[in-house]
Amino acid sequence: MTGDELAGADTEVAGMAADAATRRYPVAPDTHLNVRSGPGTGYPVVRVLPAGVSVPINCQCSGTTVSGPYGTTDIWDNIGNGQYVSDAYVRTGSDGYVTVTCS
């Protein structure tokens, strides 16, 4: 690849990451969802989301296994700095990861 082709590929990847970061996913209907400080039920609740909201997913990681309206999973969605929700309560349309893994 030439330098211009590499720069174009980098720009495309950055654009895809920005699109993924701005996409919002609905929380299960009639659910007030606990937002925790880390990816698991052992972390403190930092706030509670009201029913009917959609959340951005910045990245995802594994944590405590949780059962919810969208199955049983150990995937946790990072929705903000120090804010995680179980993917079992977020309708992503997938049983797996839908974005990058949290580092």
Disulfide bonds with the S-S distance in Angstrom:
Cys59-Cys102 2.04
